[in-house]
Amino acid sequence: MKPRARHNRVRSTAGITITLLGVAILLTGALAFEAWRADRLHRVTVERVLKDYAQTTAWQILHGIMYDLALVPQSFRPVAGLHTEAQGRLPPIAAIIPAADSLARCSDPAADRQRYYFRLDLRDGNLAIVGPRPAADVRRLLADSVEHRLLTTAEEDWYLAPMFRGGPSDPRALVYVVVRDQNETPIAAYGFETCNAAPWEQIFRQVMRDPLLPPVLTGGLPIDSLLSVAVTATGQFTGEYLSPVQYPDTYTAEVDENAYRKESRGSVLVRVSLRPDRAGLFVIGGLPRSRLPMLLFLLTLTGGVLAIAVRQLARERELSRLRTDFTSSVSHELRTPLAEILLFAETLAFDRVKDEAERREAVQIIVQEARHLAHVVENVLQFSRAERRMLRLKPERTLLADIVREATASFSPLAASYGAHLALDLDDHVVVPVHRGSLHQVLLNLLDNAVKYGPPGQTITIRATRRDGVARLVVEDEGPGIPPEERERIWEPYTRVLTSQNLPGTGIGLAVVRELILAHRGRCWVENRPAGGASFALEVPGATQGSRIPVGAGAGEP
């Protein structure tokens, strides 16, 4: 199959794969959305059920509160149903004390010691007190509060009203009934002062004793450990009560007394909040866990897999293109020296040379092109072994200077054809464990790279030194240098820098250099010279100081 046809087939396959992956992620997204919507509807249903439980409980509490409030006037029955005597005398305060003595007691005994009972004659404003007598300003405040309430509210038998002795920081409550004459005209108020929350605490404690929810839901736990209650009353029964612990309003419901009767005497609002971490008791199987994080994770994972697949396909397409270009480049690199060899071999075969000088020149060109051909073939073989992880070297301790001189000697004719001059700066006593043929190939690749990218007439300098047990080999040219952003990429296969110059080559020379140096446990890098040009440096460990060693002696371990 031709390279172009193979490349087009890869592109077609990649397009189909990307399309299928796109359809797969769309389906995954649709399934994830449907799962999220089902999960959301499930949670909404469960929250609605929990709020219904809270509303049912609030209604039960409101019903109990209103029932207990209706019983309060019974404590004042000795005077509530009486009318004035013929002489207009009012019943004494002592008439209400026995029944009201246990009503709305403060939880703090010290605060409860301030409790007193009063009678306010609404005809002449006379105030009678039984118990600890409050200050004059408190007595005036009491009279004003009762008279103001009678003027601003509907006619009722009894009232619960706030009274602030020293401002909002000292709240108290007045509990009193109104006595009327035969014409239903208010003539007196009987009652007592107590703590602000005391009436509601007493009523609330009584209500909370009732089974507000079925035991199968509560699991036998106390009701106040499963929910919190807030009661706010205005109008005839002004006051506020909060249960000791208030839970967040995650599952909350409110019930207003006005929603259940037509005539308004004010408002009693009951707010119930279920305890969030115990809400699972009210739902069979417990609260549903949100699957949104898992769905998002799976969707993200699918998107990541798609992105990786697309990237891999793009890399495969690019690799296919590079391989096609590589095949074309190798074919060109092989065809040129073969054409030269064939041409001059035919010249010699048909004896078309004029003299001995032309014959020697033809032979020299054949040898030079044959070496070039061998160099290209060796590069391809080394690169193929490296890609298949089959690169195996058997280092031998060798004088580094000998390898450099051998490589430069074989490369000199090619350098001369480019007009380049080779300069050596070598330490003749550096002995390094290397594979002689591999290091020879490395030097040829670096020199070939230098003459291709350098200007005509340049000087290519090869330096060999040793420091701290490491042998360093440097090849310096006078070309344009390597841009900083390209200094790592040039070691990758098929990479060509300054491609606009249309230079010959396969693009694998430096990749072979890196693989061979890494096989020697060394490293390689490139820098730009201050005076211009590039400096390619190689380092190989295990270098020692020595003298010339006979070939084949001192073989090291593989």
ZIRA-V506998 format. One record per backbone hydrogen bond with DSSP energy under -1.0 kcal/mol. CO is the residue of the C=O (numbers start at 1). NH is the residue of the N-H. E is the energy in kcal/mol with one decimal. If there is no record, write none. Layout:
# ZIRA-V506998
CO	NH	E
CO	NH	E
This chain:
# ZIRA-V506998
2	6	-2.6
3	7	-2.5
4	8	-2.4
5	9	-2.1
6	10	-2.2
7	11	-2.2
8	12	-2.3
9	13	-2.6
10	14	-2.6
11	15	-2.2
12	16	-2.1
13	17	-2.4
14	18	-2.6
15	19	-2.2
16	20	-2.4
17	21	-2.6
18	22	-2.4
19	23	-2.4
20	24	-2.3
21	25	-2.3
22	26	-1.9
23	27	-2.4
24	28	-2.4
25	29	-2.5
26	30	-2.4
27	31	-2.7
28	32	-2.6
29	33	-2.4
30	34	-2.5
31	35	-2.5
32	36	-2.4
33	37	-2.7
34	38	-2.5
35	39	-2.4
36	40	-2.6
37	41	-2.7
38	42	-2.2
39	43	-2.3
40	44	-2.6
41	45	-2.3
42	46	-2.3
43	47	-2.7
44	48	-2.3
45	49	-2.2
46	50	-2.4
47	51	-2.4
48	52	-2.1
49	53	-2.2
50	54	-2.2
51	55	-2.5
52	56	-2.6
53	57	-2.4
54	58	-2.4
55	59	-2.5
56	60	-2.2
57	61	-2.5
58	62	-2.7
59	63	-2.6
60	64	-2.3
61	65	-2.7
62	66	-2.8
63	67	-2.0
64	68	-2.5
65	69	-2.7
66	70	-1.7
71	74	-1.2
72	75	-2.1
73	76	-1.3
74	77	-1.3
76	79	-1.9
76	80	-3.2
77	81	-1.1
79	82	-1.3
85	88	-2.2
89	85	-1.5
92	95	-1.4
93	96	-2.1
96	100	-2.3
97	101	-1.4
100	103	-1.2
108	112	-1.9
109	113	-1.1
111	114	-1.2
112	115	-1.6
116	193	-1.7
117	130	-2.8
118	191	-2.0
119	128	-2.8
120	189	-1.8
121	125	-2.3
126	121	-3.2
128	119	-2.1
130	117	-3.0
135	139	-2.2
136	140	-2.4
137	141	-2.1
138	142	-2.5
139	143	-2.3
140	144	-2.6
141	145	-2.4
142	146	-2.3
143	147	-2.4
144	148	-2.5
145	149	-2.0
146	150	-2.0
147	151	-1.4
148	152	-1.4
149	153	-1.5
157	178	-2.0
159	176	-1.9
160	238	-2.0
161	174	-3.4
163	172	-2.1
167	170	-2.1
170	165	-1.7
172	163	-2.8
173	194	-2.4
174	161	-2.3
175	192	-2.2
176	159	-3.1
177	190	-2.3
179	187	-3.0
179	188	-1.5
181	184	-2.0
185	181	-1.9
187	122	-1.9
188	179	-2.9
189	120	-2.7
190	177	-3.1
191	118	-3.0
192	175	-2.4
194	173	-2.6
197	201	-2.9
198	202	-2.3
199	203	-2.0
200	204	-3.1
201	205	-2.8
202	206	-1.6
203	207	-2.3
204	208	-2.8
207	210	-1.6
210	212	-1.2
214	217	-1.8
214	218	-1.5
215	219	-2.0
218	221	-1.5
222	225	-1.5
223	226	-1.4
223	227	-1.2
226	275	-3.0
228	273	-2.2
229	243	-2.7
230	271	-2.7
231	241	-2.7
232	269	-3.4
233	239	-2.1
234	267	-1.8
236	160	-2.5
239	233	-3.0
241	231	-3.2
251	274	-2.6
253	272	-2.6
255	270	-2.8
256	259	-1.4
257	260	-2.2
265	236	-2.7
267	234	-2.9
268	257	-1.9
269	232	-2.5
270	255	-2.4
271	230	-2.3
272	253	-2.1
273	228	-2.3
275	278	-1.4
276	279	-1.1
278	281	-1.8
279	282	-1.6
280	283	-1.1
283	286	-2.1
291	295	-2.6
292	296	-2.9
293	297	-2.5
294	298	-2.7
295	299	-2.7
296	300	-2.8
297	301	-2.9
298	302	-2.7
299	303	-2.6
300	304	-2.7
301	305	-2.7
302	306	-2.5
303	307	-2.7
304	308	-2.7
305	309	-2.7
306	310	-3.1
307	311	-2.5
308	312	-3.0
309	313	-2.8
310	314	-2.7
311	315	-2.7
312	316	-2.6
313	317	-2.6
314	318	-2.6
315	319	-3.1
316	320	-2.6
317	321	-2.3
318	322	-2.8
319	323	-2.8
320	324	-2.2
321	325	-2.7
322	326	-2.9
323	327	-3.0
324	328	-2.3
325	329	-2.9
326	330	-3.3
327	331	-2.4
328	332	-2.2
329	333	-3.0
330	334	-2.5
331	335	-2.5
332	336	-2.1
334	338	-1.9
335	339	-2.6
336	340	-2.1
337	341	-3.0
338	342	-2.9
339	343	-2.4
340	344	-2.3
341	345	-2.3
342	346	-2.3
343	347	-1.9
344	348	-2.2
345	349	-2.7
346	350	-2.6
347	352	-2.8
355	359	-1.7
356	360	-2.5
357	361	-2.2
358	362	-2.5
359	363	-2.4
360	364	-2.5
361	365	-2.3
362	366	-2.4
363	367	-2.4
364	368	-2.6
365	369	-2.9
366	370	-2.1
367	371	-2.3
368	372	-2.3
369	373	-2.7
370	374	-2.7
371	375	-2.7
372	376	-2.3
373	377	-2.4
374	378	-2.6
375	379	-2.1
376	380	-2.2
377	381	-2.4
378	382	-2.8
379	383	-2.6
380	384	-2.4
381	385	-2.4
382	386	-2.4
383	387	-2.4
384	388	-1.7
385	390	-3.4
386	389	-1.3
395	556	-1.1
396	434	-2.2
398	432	-2.6
399	403	-1.3
400	404	-2.1
401	405	-2.6
402	406	-2.4
403	407	-2.5
404	408	-2.8
405	409	-2.2
406	410	-1.8
407	411	-1.4
408	412	-1.5
411	415	-2.5
412	416	-2.7
413	417	-1.6
415	420	-2.7
416	419	-1.0
421	460	-3.4
423	462	-2.8
425	464	-1.9
427	430	-1.2
429	546	-2.7
430	400	-2.7
431	544	-2.9
432	398	-2.3
432	434	-1.0
434	396	-3.0
435	439	-2.4
436	440	-2.1
437	441	-2.0
438	442	-2.3
439	443	-2.4
440	444	-2.1
441	445	-2.2
442	446	-2.2
443	447	-2.8
444	448	-2.6
445	449	-2.3
446	450	-2.1
447	451	-2.4
448	452	-1.6
449	453	-1.8
450	454	-1.5
455	458	-1.3
458	421	-2.6
460	423	-3.0
461	476	-2.8
462	425	-2.7
463	474	-2.5
464	427	-1.2
465	472	-2.6
467	470	-1.3
469	542	-1.3
469	543	-1.8
470	467	-2.4
471	540	-2.3
472	465	-2.4
473	538	-2.5
474	463	-2.8
475	536	-2.6
476	461	-2.0
483	486	-1.8
486	490	-1.9
489	492	-2.0
492	495	-1.3
498	501	-1.7
499	502	-1.8
507	494	-1.4
508	512	-2.3
509	513	-1.8
510	514	-2.4
511	515	-2.2
512	516	-2.4
513	517	-2.3
514	518	-2.8
515	519	-1.8
517	522	-2.4
518	521	-1.9
523	539	-2.3
525	537	-2.6
527	535	-3.3
529	532	-1.6
533	529	-2.7
534	477	-2.4
535	527	-2.0
536	475	-2.7
537	525	-1.9
538	473	-2.4
539	523	-1.7
540	471	-2.7
544	431	-3.0
550	553	-1.9
554	397	-1.3
